[in-house]
């Protein structure tokens, strides 16, 4: 993995359908991978942009919608979810 990936960005999210970021973090530690944990998708994208390298974003439709918004691809603001309810 080290030959392919410079850094892996993890975003702290709390939703019952998402993987716990601590599990991902522990798995990456065990692989001695270079990673960084971010509080928001916006923070992760800003940091990744500052590295001036290619970036691959993966995740659910909710994460992708938020990522597209932060990248300027999607003009419409994503819906916010709180405890499984859409507002």
C-alpha positions, 0 to 999 in steps of 0.5 A: 500500500505504501507504494501506491498511497501517500496518505489516507484521510479518515473523517470522523462521522457518527452514524449507525450505518458508517464504519467507526473511524477508530476501527479504520484507524486501528487497521491502518496503524497495524499496516503502518500506513500514513493516515490523518484523521479529520473532523469534517469532510471539508477539512479532509478535502482542504488538507488533501488539496494542500498536498497538490496530489491526486485524491480518491474519495470513497464513501456512501451517497451522503459522504459523496454528496458532501464531498461534491459540494465541498469540491464545487461540483454540486451547487445544491447544499447537501441535506444534513442528517441528525440521528437518522432524520433528514432536515 
